[in-house]
Amino acid sequence: MPLPEVYSERAKNAVALHIRWLDGLVLVPIVGIALMLRFARLTSKPFWFDECFSVELARLRLGSFLRVIWWREANMSLYYSLLRAWLHFGQSELFIRSLSVFFAVATIPVIYWLGRQLYDRKVAFLASALLAFNAYNVRYSQEARSYTLFVLLATLSSGWFVSWVHTPTRRSRTAYILTSILAVYAHFYALLLIAAQWIVLRLFSASHRKNSGHAQSVDALVPPWKAIGLGVLPLIVFVAKTGAGPIRWIHRPGLHDLLTFWRDFCGGSNWMLPAIFAVACIAGAATAAKRLIRRNQTWETWRIQFLLAWLVFPIVLTVGVSFLRPVFLPRFLIFCQPAVVILVAAGIAQLRRIWLVTPALVLIFLLALQGTFFVYGHDYDDQRDGSGAAANFVLNHSQTGDAILFHITEARVPYEFFRSLRVRENTASPGFTGKLGPDILFPNFGPGLDYSDFKAKPIPEILRAELPNYSRVWVFFMYSEGGGAGRTTAMFTQMLAQFFPRKECRDFPKVDVCLYSKSEGPDIRGQF
């Protein structure tokens, strides 16, 4: 190589390294803000059933853990496995939830990497900042569930997909396969992302690759679908085995649900931010609107198709399927958020004049902060249940010799979680034996939760033999609408009435606690 070319190459490398350092310096405050917003008031909301389920499942003995995973909880199995390891280092509510925070914050630089591949540094920085401030992302960063891990892996999958399509290498193809498989084990709705990627790859024609300066055509790419299919085959078998049973509680969406989904997805506490996001998305796609359906496409056109497929295809498909079997749930579609923020960032980048860009960004981030402060005290999607307050109520008012029944086996899960917090608080107390709360009559296959507890069914004969041994019995009704629905509820109510003439109940959100007793005692209805 001639000497001037050597110096030229060194100069280019030095400039590239300098740019990477500058990019890193700009990303640091964005990551810092994201971390601060997600750790702020991290424990201000009580744990609810889903979070308690995550923790108690992860605490099971290995054999029970694996059996429950295969029987009914293969979805999110990657998160449960990581949480299982995480719990070895801490058991506090803050520490448990912080795992989701770290997944969310790790997504920020990945969003930048993906935005940089699709557009430029400006769009990449804007997209990273938009996700950092997004209230919907903050809300699920503060929950002990798999959703932020899902977003992280979906973004990594898409980043490696774009890298593999743009510059095919064995490294990018392998990374794409691995991150896609892991995304499916984080949440099986990642299959919708892989389907969207397959669709846009079909649109990536040979003429496009020629126009982009690549000699290799799309037909020459080694398809990764078989490898991904083999990797997720156990989960597909699980879905075929269980059917829609685990999500049968989802309701069919209406127009209002879809509008609310968009508002929440954008992180707004009102409709102003969602309206701005909608306009920005349209502006981001408008530059290639006329060429979106043409066969001879450019890279600029394909990247819009990719983002739109990532955003629109999963939503349209789940809404369409919901007319037959409801499968649309906003938080299951959180993996579409990276496509939204990149499209919005691309739309904002169309503003060329500083006097337009500055006020627009100030308004957007102020509205986003408003949404974040809103979400510190409220929940998007569903109202969380009062299982924690109900469990603490029982623990506060139970007496020695009391017993407790759970009308569904899962209702024991939050009770065990909040009882474990009490046990840890009292461990250092002199004379504490570890026993806390009433004797568990059902489900009960040992001192702690076990695989059998999740599949147990009440046996009336055994309960009739046990009930006369107690003067007071608590009943934990969960998702039973006042204890009036279901054969188990009816059986409990009729059986307990035979032994205990007095009944008092206390209502909590989606949970009812009733105390059956043989004699007069203090009224619990006005207590907390």
C-alpha positions in Angstrom: 0.0 0.0 0.0 1.5 3.4 -0.9 2.5 5.6 2.1 -0.2 8.3 1.6 -2.9 5.6 1.7 -1.5 4.2 4.9 -1.7 7.6 6.5 -5.2 8.1 5.1 -6.4 4.8 6.5 -4.9 5.6 9.9 -6.6 9.0 9.9 -10.0 7.4 9.1 -9.6 4.9 11.9 -8.6 7.7 14.3 -11.7 9.7 13.3 -14.0 6.7 13.7 -12.5 6.0 17.2 -13.0 9.6 18.1 -16.7 9.5 17.0 -17.3 6.3 19.0 -15.9 8.0 22.1 -18.1 11.1 21.6 -21.2 8.8 21.0 -20.4 7.0 24.2 -20.1 10.3 26.2 -23.5 11.4 24.9 -25.1 8.1 25.7 -23.9 8.1 29.3 -26.2 10.9 30.5 -29.2 9.3 28.6 -28.5 5.9 30.3 -28.1 7.8 33.6 -31.5 9.5 33.2 -33.1 6.2 32.3 -31.6 4.5 35.4 -32.7 7.4 37.6 -36.3 7.4 36.3 -36.7 3.7 36.8 -35.2 3.5 40.2 -37.2 6.4 41.5 -40.1 5.1 43.6 -39.3 1.6 42.6 -41.0 0.1 45.6 -43.8 2.6 45.9 -46.4 0.2 44.5 -47.1 -3.1 46.2 -46.2 -6.4 44.6 -49.2 -7.9 42.9 -50.1 -11.5 41.9 -48.0 -11.7 38.7 -44.9 -10.5 40.5 -45.4 -12.8 43.4 -45.9 -15.6 41.0 -42.5 -14.8 39.3 -40.7 -14.9 42.7 -42.4 -17.9 44.2 -41.9 -19.9 41.0 -38.2 -19.0 40.9 -37.9 -20.1 44.6 -39.2 -23.6 44.0 -36.9 -26.6 44.3 -35.3 -27.3 40.9 -37.4 -30.4 40.2 -40.7 -28.6 41.0 -39.5 -25.5 39.1 -38.8 -27.5 35.9 -42.1 -29.4 36.2 -44.2 -26.2 36.6 -42.3 -24.6 33.7 -43.2 -27.5 31.4 -46.7 -28.0 32.7 -47.9 -24.4 32.4 -45.2 -21.7 32.5 -42.9 -22.2 29.6 -43.7 -18.7 28.5 -41.2 -16.3 30.1 -39.1 -19.3 31.2 -35.9 -17.4 30.4 -36.8 -14.7 32.8 -37.8 -17.1 35.5 -34.4 -18.9 35.2 -32.5 -15.6 35.4 -34.6 -14.4 38.3 -33.9 -17.8 40.0 -30.1 -17.0 39.8 -30.7 -13.3 40.8 -32.5 -14.2 44.0 -29.3 -15.8 45.3 -27.9 -12.3 45.8 -30.9 -10.6 47.4 -34.5 -11.1 48.4 -35.8 -7.5 49.0 -38.6 -6.1 46.9 -36.2 -3.4 45.5 -33.5 -5.9 44.6 -36.1 -8.3 42.9 -37.5 -5.5 40.7 -34.1 -4.0 39.9 -33.4 -6.9 37.5 -36.1 -5.5 35.2 -34.6 -2.1 35.6 -31.2 -3.3 34.4 -32.7 -5.0 31.3 -34.6 -1.8 30.5 -31.5 0.4 30.8 -29.4 -2.1 28.8 -31.8 -1.5 25.9 -30.9 2.1 25.6 -27.5 1.6 23.9 -28.9 -1.2 21.8 -31.6 1.1 20.5 -28.8 3.5 19.6 -26.9 0.8 17.7 -30.1 -0.2 15.8 -31.0 3.4 15.0 -27.4 4.0 13.8 -27.6 1.1 11.4 -31.0 2.2 10.0 -30.4 6.0 9.9 -27.7 8.1 11.5 -26.4 9.3 14.8 -29.0 12.0 15.2 -32.0 9.6 14.9 -30.1 7.0 17.1 -29.7 9.5 19.9 -33.3 10.7 19.7 -34.6 7.2 19.7 -32.5 6.3 22.8 -33.7 9.4 24.6 -37.3 8.7 23.7 -37.1 5.2 25.1 -35.3 6.5 28.3 -38.2 8.9 29.0 -41.1 6.6 27.9 -43.5 6.1 30.8 -44.8 2.8 29.5 -41.3 1.4 29.5 -40.7 2.9 33.0 -43.9 1.2 34.3 -42.8 -2.3 33.2 -39.2 -1.6 34.3 -40.6 -1.5 37.8 -42.2 -4.9 37.7 -40.8 -8.3 38.4 -41.8 -9.7 35.1 -40.2 -10.5 31.7 -41.3 -7.5 29.7 -38.1 -5.4 29.7 -36.0 -8.5 29.0 -38.4 -9.2 26.1 -37.8 -5.7 24.7 -34.0 -6.0 25.1 -33.9 -9.3 23.2 -36.3 -8.2 20.6 -34.2 -5.1 19.9 -31.0 -7.2 19.8 -32.7 -9.7 17.4 -33.7 -6.8 15.1 -30.3 -5.2 15.3 -28.5 -8.4 14.3 -31.2 -9.0 11.6 -30.5 -5.6 10.0 -26.7 -6.2 10.3 -27.1 -9.6 8.7 -29.2 -8.3 5.8 -27.1 -5.3 5.2 -23.7 -7.0 5.5 -24.1 -10.8 5.7 -21.5 -12.4 7.9 -21.4 -15.7 9.9 -21.1 -13.6 13.1 -24.3 -11.5 12.4 -26.3 -14.6 11.3 -25.3 -16.6 14.4 -26.0 -13.6 16.7 -29.4 -13.1 15.0 -30.4 -16.8 15.5 -29.3 -16.8 19.2 -31.0 -13.5 20.2 -34.2 -14.5 18.3 -34.4 -17.9 20.1 -33.7 -16.2 23.5 -36.4 -13.6 22.7 -39.0 -16.3 22.2 -38.1 -17.9 25.6 -38.5 -14.4 27.1 -42.0 -14.3 25.7 -43.6 -16.4 23.0 -45.0 -13.3 21.2 -41.5 -12.8 19.9 -42.6 -15.3 17.2 -44.6 -12.4 15.8 -41.4 -10.4 15.5 -39.6 -13.2 13.7 -42.6 -13.5 11.3 -42.4 -9.8 10.6 -38.7 -10.1 9.9 -39.4 -12.9 7.5 -41.9 -10.8 5.6 -39.6 -7.8 5.2 -36.8 -10.1 4.1 -39.0 -11.3 1.2 -39.4 -7.6 0.2 -35.6 -7.1 0.2 -35.2 -7.8 -3.5 -32.0 -8.5 -5.4 -32.3 -5.2 -7.2 -32.4 -3.4 -3.8 -29.2 -5.1 -2.7 -27.6 -4.1 -6.0 -28.7 -0.5 -5.5 -27.2 -0.6 -2.0 -23.8 -1.6 -3.3 -23.9 -5.3 -2.2 -22.9 -7.9 -4.7 -24.8 -10.7 -2.9 -28.5 -11.1 -3.5 -31.1 -11.9 -0.9 -31.4 -15.4 -2.4 -27.7 -16.0 -1.5 -28.4 -15.4 2.2 -28.4 -18.7 4.2 -31.9 -18.8 5.7 -31.8 -18.9 9.5 -35.4 -20.0 9.9 -34.7 -23.7 10.4 -32.2 -23.0 13.1 -34.6 -20.7 14.9 -37.4 -23.2 14.5 -35.3 -26.0 16.0 -34.3 -23.7 18.9 -37.9 -22.8 19.8 -39.4 -26.2 19.1 -39.9 -27.0 22.8 -41.9 -23.9 23.2 -44.0 -24.6 20.1 -44.7 -28.1 21.5 -45.7 -26.4 24.8 -48.1 -24.0 23.0 -49.6 -26.9 21.0 -50.0 -28.9 24.2 -51.6 -26.2 26.4 -53.5 -24.3 23.7 -54.9 -20.9 24.7 -55.7 -22.0 28.3 -53.0 -19.9 29.9 -54.4 -16.7 28.2 -58.1 -17.5 28.3 -58.7 -14.6 30.6 -57.8 -12.0 27.9 -60.9 -10.1 26.7 -61.7 -9.2 23.1 -60.5 -5.6 22.3 -62.7 -2.8 21.0 -61.9 0.5 19.4 -61.5 2.2 22.7 -59.0 -0.4 23.8 -56.9 0.2 20.7 -56.9 4.0 21.2 -56.0 3.5 24.9 -53.2 1.1 23.8 -51.7 3.8 21.6 -52.0 6.5 24.3 -50.3 4.2 26.9 -47.7 2.9 24.5 -46.5 6.4 23.8 -46.2 7.0 27.5 -48.8 9.8 27.7 -50.9 10.8 30.6 -53.2 12.6 28.1 -53.7 12.6 24.4 -51.2 15.3 23.4 -48.1 13.1 23.4 -49.8 10.2 21.4 -50.9 12.8 18.8 -47.4 14.1 18.4 -46.1 10.6 18.1 -48.6 9.7 15.5 -47.7 12.8 13.4 -44.0 12.1 13.8 -44.4 8.4 12.8 -46.3 9.6 9.6 -43.5 12.1 8.9 -40.9 9.4 9.5 -42.5 7.1 6.9 -43.6 9.8 4.5 -40.2 10.1 2.9 -40.5 6.7 1.3 -44.3 6.5 1.1 -44.5 6.5 -2.7 -42.0 3.7 -3.0 -43.2 1.4 -0.2 -45.0 -1.0 -2.5 -42.6 -0.9 -5.5 -40.5 -3.9 -6.3 -37.3 -1.9 -7.0 -36.6 -0.5 -3.6 -33.7 1.4 -1.9 -32.3 0.9 1.5 -34.2 4.0 2.6 -37.5 2.3 1.6 -36.7 -1.1 3.1 -35.9 0.3 6.5 -39.3 2.0 6.7 -40.9 -1.3 5.6 -39.0 -3.1 8.4 -40.1 -0.7 11.1 -43.7 -0.6 9.9 -43.8 -4.4 9.8 -42.3 -4.6 13.3 -44.9 -2.1 14.6 -48.1 -2.9 12.6 -48.0 -6.7 11.8 -48.1 -8.0 15.4 -50.9 -5.6 16.4 -53.0 -6.2 13.3 -52.6 -10.0 13.6 -53.4 -10.2 17.3 -56.5 -7.9 16.9 -57.6 -10.0 13.9 -57.2 -13.3 15.7 -59.0 -11.9 18.7 -62.3 -12.1 16.8 -61.9 -15.9 17.1 -59.9 -16.1 20.3 -58.8 -13.0 22.3 -55.0 -12.8 22.2 -54.5 -9.0 22.1 -53.0 -7.6 25.3 -51.0 -4.3 25.3 -48.2 -5.4 27.5 -47.6 -8.5 25.4 -46.9 -6.2 22.5 -44.3 -4.0 24.4 -41.6 -5.5 22.0 -43.0 -3.1 19.3 -41.8 0.0 21.3 -38.4 0.2 19.7 -40.0 0.5 16.2 -42.2 3.3 17.5 -39.4 5.4 19.0 -37.1 5.0 16.0 -40.0 6.0 13.6 -40.8 9.0 15.8 -37.1 10.0 16.0 -36.9 9.7 12.2 -39.9 12.0 11.9 -38.5 14.6 14.3 -35.2 14.5 12.3 -37.1 15.8 9.3 -37.3 19.2 11.1 -34.2 21.1 9.8 -34.6 24.4 11.5 -33.3 24.8 15.0 -36.2 27.0 16.0 -38.6 24.2 15.2 -36.5 21.3 16.6 -35.8 22.8 20.0 -39.3 23.6 21.1 -40.6 20.3 19.7 -38.1 18.3 21.7 -38.7 20.3 24.9 -42.5 19.8 24.5 -42.1 16.0 23.9 -39.7 15.4 26.8 -41.9 17.5 29.2 -44.9 15.5 28.2 -42.9 12.3 28.6 -41.9 13.3 32.1 -45.5 14.1 32.9 -46.4 10.6 31.8 -43.6 9.1 34.0 -44.7 11.0 37.1 -48.2 9.8 36.3 -47.1 6.2 36.2 -45.4 6.4 39.5 -48.8 6.5 41.1 -51.0 4.7 38.5 -50.9 1.6 36.4 -51.2 1.3 32.6 -53.2 -1.7 31.4 -54.7 -3.4 34.4 -55.4 -2.3 38.0 -53.2 -4.4 40.2 -55.0 -6.7 42.7 -55.0 -6.3 46.4 -53.5 -9.7 47.2 -50.7 -8.2 49.2 -53.0 -6.2 51.4 -55.2 -9.2 51.8 -52.3 -11.5 52.8 -51.0 -8.9 55.3 -54.5 -8.5 56.7 -54.7 -12.2 57.4 -51.2 -12.3 58.9 -52.1 -9.2 61.1 -55.3 -10.6 62.5 -54.8 -14.3 62.6 -54.6 -16.1 66.0 -52.8 -19.2 67.2 -54.7 -22.2 66.1 -56.3 -20.6 63.0 -56.4 -22.3 59.6 -56.7 -21.0 56.1 -58.1 -22.2 52.7 -57.3 -20.8 49.3 -60.2 -21.2 46.9 -57.8 -21.5 43.9 -54.4 -23.0 44.3 -52.7 -19.9 42.8 -54.1 -17.7 45.5 -51.5 -19.2 47.9 -48.7 -17.7 45.8 -49.0 -14.0 47.0 -49.8 -15.2 50.5 -46.5 -17.1 50.6 -44.6 -14.2 49.2 -45.8 -11.7 51.8 -45.5 -14.3 54.6 -41.8 -14.8 53.5 -41.2 -11.1 54.0 -42.5 -11.4 57.6 -40.4 -14.5 58.2 -37.2 -12.7 57.1 -38.1 -9.7 59.4 -38.5 -12.0 62.4 -35.6 -14.4 61.7 -33.3 -12.5 64.1 -36.0 -12.4 66.9 -35.2 -14.6 69.9 -37.4 -17.6 70.1 -38.8 -17.3 66.5 -39.5 -20.8 65.2 -40.3 -19.8 61.6 -44.0 -20.6 61.9 -46.1 -17.6 61.0 -49.8 -17.3 60.1 -52.6 -19.9 60.1 -52.2 -23.6 59.3 -52.7 -24.1 55.6 -55.4 -26.7 54.9 -55.6 -26.3 51.1 -53.5 -26.5 49.0 -50.8 -28.0 51.3 -48.3 -30.7 50.3 -45.5 -29.6 52.5 -44.1 -26.7 54.5 -43.4 -24.7 51.3 -44.8 -24.4 47.8 -44.4 -27.5 45.6 -45.3 -28.6 42.1 -48.2 -30.5 43.6 -49.7 -27.4 45.1 -50.1 -25.9 41.7 -52.2 -28.8 40.4 -54.1 -29.7 43.6 -57.8 -30.0 43.8 -59.7 -29.9 47.1 -61.0 -33.2 48.4 -64.2 -32.6 50.4 -63.8 -35.6 52.6 -60.4 -34.6 53.9 -61.5 -31.0 54.5 -64.6 -32.2 56.5 -62.3 -34.3 58.7 -59.9 -31.4 59.3 -62.3 -28.5 59.8 -63.7 -29.5 63.2 -60.2 -29.3 64.7 -60.3 -25.5 64.3 -62.4 -22.8 65.9 -61.6 -20.2 63.1 -60.9 -20.7 59.4 -59.8 -18.0 57.0 -60.7 -18.3 53.3 -58.8 -16.4 50.6 -61.1 -15.8 47.6 -59.2 -14.5 44.6 -60.7 -13.3 41.3 -64.0 -14.8 42.4 -66.2 -11.7 42.3 -67.2 -11.8 45.9 -66.8 -15.5 46.4 -70.0 -16.3 44.4 -68.6 -18.0 41.3 -67.1 -21.4 40.7 -67.8 -24.9 42.0 -64.9 -24.7 44.5 -66.2 -21.5 45.9 -69.7 -23.0 46.3 -68.3 -26.1 47.9 -66.2 -24.1 50.4 -69.1 -21.9 51.3 -71.5 -24.7 51.9 -69.1 -26.9 53.8 -67.8 -24.1 56.1 -71.4 -23.0 56.9 -72.0 -26.5 58.4 -69.2 -26.0 60.9 -68.9 -22.3 61.5 -72.1 -20.3 62.1 -70.4 -16.9 61.9 -69.0 -15.4 58.7 -67.3 -12.0 58.3 -65.6 -10.7 55.1 -63.2 -8.0 54.1 -63.0 -6.8 50.4 -59.8 -5.9 48.6 -59.3 -5.2 44.9 -60.0 -8.6 43.1 -59.6 -10.4 46.5 -62.0 -11.2 49.3 -61.0 -12.5 52.7 -63.6 -14.2 54.9 -63.3 -15.4 58.4 -65.5 -18.3 59.5 -65.7 -18.9 63.3 -67.7 -21.0 65.8 -68.2 -18.2 68.4 -68.7 -14.5 68.7 -65.5 -12.4 68.4 -64.3 -9.1 67.2 -65.8 -7.8 64.0 -63.0 -7.7 61.3 -65.0 -5.8 58.6 -63.9 -2.4 59.9 -60.3 -3.4 60.5 -57.3 -3.2 58.3 
